[in-house]
């Protein structure tokens, strides 16, 4: 079984910032992806993409956010 090292506190802070910014962007844009029937799936997709980006070595919150938004079909700012 492959093990992944835990993310450092600074990595977790970057991921949290990326997630919060991505979610705020969706809410502000009044996207249908924040509706009650799809909100949980959208959040899961954002989180999984941000984690994958961090594992791939991306350490910039804006890059993580932009990639996660693009993967749910939203053009980032």
Secondary structure, 3 states (H helix, E strand, C coil): CCCCCCCCHHHHHHHHHHHHHHHHHHHHCCCHHHCCCCHHHHHHHHHHHHHHHHHCCCCCHHHHHHHHHHHCCCCCC
